Amino acid sequence: MRVVQYTNQQQDEWDAFVRQSKNGTFLHERRFMDYHSDRFTDCSLMVYDDNTLISVFPANWDASAHTLYSHQGLTYGGLLLTTEATQRQVLEVMQCILLWSISYLQVLRVVYKPIPYIYSDCAAEEDLYALFRAGARLRTRGVSSVITMSNPLRMRKLRMRGARRAIDNGLYIDRMTDEDWCTLHEYWQLLSDVLLRHHAVTPVHSEEEMRLLMSRFPQQIKLYLVRKADKSIVAGCVVFITRNVAHIQYIASGDEGREHGALDLLFRHLIYERFKQMAYIDFGVSTENGGQLLNEGLIFQKEGFGARSVCYDSYEIDVDRAVVEQMLPVDVEPDRSIRYLDLQQLNASFEPLLSEAVERVVRSGRYLQGSCTAAFEQQFAAYIGVRHCVLCGNGMEALVLIFRALKTLHQWADNSEVIVPANTFIATILAIREAGLRPVLAEPRLCDQLIDVELLPQLVNECTVAIVPVHLYGRVCNMPRINAFAREHHLLVVEDAAQAHGAMQGDRHAGALGHAAAFSFYPAKNLGALGDAGCVCTDDDTLADYVRRMANYGSATKYVHEVPGINSRTDELQAAVLSVKLPRLDADNERRRWIARRYMEGIDNPLIVEPAMPRDEREHVFYVYPILTGYRQQLMQWLRQHHIETIIHYPIPPHRQAALAEFAHLRLPVTEQIHRDVLSLPISPLLSDSEVERVIAAINSFNPTD
């Protein structure tokens, strides 16, 4: 299952689901809910199973209290379910919602208002068992008075006498016609006066809000009145007409109406004439002070018409991930596939902000080199801790731009050499060659798969101009030693930080540890766009200016081209997406570290060599969690049988690729062993704790000799 935060684009899908659900009413349609937008931060959720919508959850979010509410603007509003929903599905839906809330809202508390059973075509209290499994406790209990039309209690003689007295005094029943706002105004004044004088409260809805709702739902929201001979209003109530329940709200009677039994006349009319075909008539909750005071007078009046008590409860959950993870009993937990990285699910976790950002760009009419690009460049430069961030087409082009600029600015010869680790992704090496320089491949260390600083002296000569430390898999190289070596030999250091977004060494981020750095924002990266994008980071003003011009056809002013350039630009849409995702980067990286620590603690198989955690954990953001095994194909097959997806980063070393035939003569045993044995385990920040444990258990049970 996957959880998606509701956006305006899903209104039709949401409303269609509400109408066919077994416990939804028009009160849960977006036309009704959205008028609360100025008071509550909507965080309604939609739950899909195999791309089929199976549940919706009206909700709002209080960031200051880290609390997710079953929507505060609604009297009730728990999970809306299909008629086919099973108890197991409801458990899983609730678990998915709570886990999503933990991961992406850092929620500490959930307040949940179940939908009373009377609003369902069939019993719909499966969510109460799910609440119990999540450790919920009763928070408030409101008592509503409800008439079961098929089996009402006897109407009290007191109420019958009141109705006759009203008729004897010339009172009569009326209904507000559609858009008769003068009548609404007159009644709302009466209602406000009665509530203030007798209960010291004001109506929840303003008159303007009620007008809006009645204009949107003319068939579902009605105002019934009691008038006297001069047509002035002495009593009335608003009725919300749902699928099988007439819900009476905003009951008010002035002094004259109270004296002559106006409400007795009105309620008898609604029960025995107007809504006699309904299954239930609900007179609303008769509590005050947040449920601390039971208004027995109101309950007595309503019971006089044959009503029974129905509880409107709310529950509170102090969210505990460990408890939520155990909501599904082991014997009913589905054997779901564990994707290596589910990009659709990952991007859905940023909704609705992601779609809203995209929509703003589309509507802006500015799609290149606009305000979104400028904003993200400033944000990312500040995050990394450099003066300049220049967005470009992708990570490889970022490296090409850096090296072409440096070659020109420093007048490097065509035979100038750049030292680069041999086990990097081929794009790093191709970029150096594309810039007109010669790559020199350096062996990595087997223990961390990063460039071996001890071997650098063997690779330096009079043609060497730069070193490219690649922060492979998200781990920062030994930059103090690399920088010291570079200074000693008058070399520039260009970081390939394409996999290290957010990693730190000391008090500085990767990307601010050398002369310049290249980042990729490929969708699968820790900070990923929805397509290709990249950037150059540097404190070198001259380099940044040259890179910016070169990436835009060599132009700083339109149609004026000062240097040989290319077209390498990040579009506004990608920049907007990156701005949405950047604030959550550190939290996602910490989740990746947690998963990595759990793998390191839990995996115990002599056939597996795991990566080591650096002494300072901030130096690794685990873009990839690479293990080494001499039984790679067998292990991949074993994990596949356990519905666990893995990936190889990377199966063929660069010097064995046909595209780099000039390196085919090299013998690089460490690089070749890494590419032969490496296997990447799932480490998405969306992995649940139970999924991590499944991976650990599957690896520990692997034995190719069985």
Secondary structure as UniProt FT lines:
FT   STRAND          2..5
FT   HELIX           8..10
FT   HELIX           11..20
FT   HELIX           26..28
FT   HELIX           30..33
FT   HELIX           34..36
FT   TURN            37..39
FT   STRAND          45..49
FT   TURN            50..51
FT   STRAND          52..57
FT   STRAND          59..62
FT   TURN            63..66
FT   STRAND          67..70
FT   TURN            72..73
FT   STRAND          80..81
FT   TURN            83..84
FT   HELIX           87..105
FT   STRAND          109..112
FT   HELIX           117..119
FT   HELIX           126..133
FT   TURN            134..135
FT   STRAND          137..148
FT   TURN            149..150
FT   HELIX           157..168
FT   TURN            169..170
FT   STRAND          172..175
FT   TURN            178..179
FT   HELIX           181..199
FT   HELIX           207..216
FT   TURN            218..220
FT   STRAND          221..227
FT   TURN            229..230
FT   STRAND          233..241
FT   STRAND          245..253
FT   HELIX           255..260
FT   HELIX           262..269
FT   HELIX           270..274
FT   TURN            275..277
FT   STRAND          280..285
FT   STRAND          287..288
FT   TURN            289..292
FT   STRAND          293..294
FT   HELIX           296..303
FT   TURN            304..306
FT   STRAND          308..318
FT   HELIX           321..325
FT   HELIX           330..332
FT   HELIX           343..348
FT   TURN            349..352
FT   HELIX           353..364
FT   HELIX           371..384
FT   STRAND          388..392
FT   HELIX           395..409
FT   TURN            410..411
FT   TURN            414..415
FT   STRAND          417..421
FT   TURN            422..423
FT   HELIX           426..434
FT   TURN            435..436
FT   STRAND          438..442
FT   TURN            446..448
FT   HELIX           453..455
FT   HELIX           456..459
FT   TURN            462..463
FT   STRAND          464..467
FT   HELIX           472..474
FT   HELIX           479..488
FT   TURN            489..490
FT   STRAND          492..496
FT   TURN            498..499
FT   TURN            501..502
FT   STRAND          504..505
FT   TURN            506..507
FT   STRAND          508..509
FT   TURN            510..511
FT   STRAND          516..520
FT   TURN            523..524
FT   STRAND          534..538
FT   HELIX           541..551
FT   TURN            553..554
FT   STRAND          555..557
FT   TURN            558..559
FT   STRAND          560..561
FT   HELIX           572..581
FT   HELIX           582..584
FT   HELIX           585..602
FT   TURN            606..607
FT   HELIX           617..619
FT   STRAND          625..628
FT   TURN            630..631
FT   HELIX           632..641
FT   TURN            642..643
FT   HELIX           654..656
FT   HELIX           658..663
FT   TURN            664..665
FT   HELIX           669..677
FT   STRAND          678..681
FT   TURN            685..686
FT   HELIX           689..700
FT   TURN            704..705
//
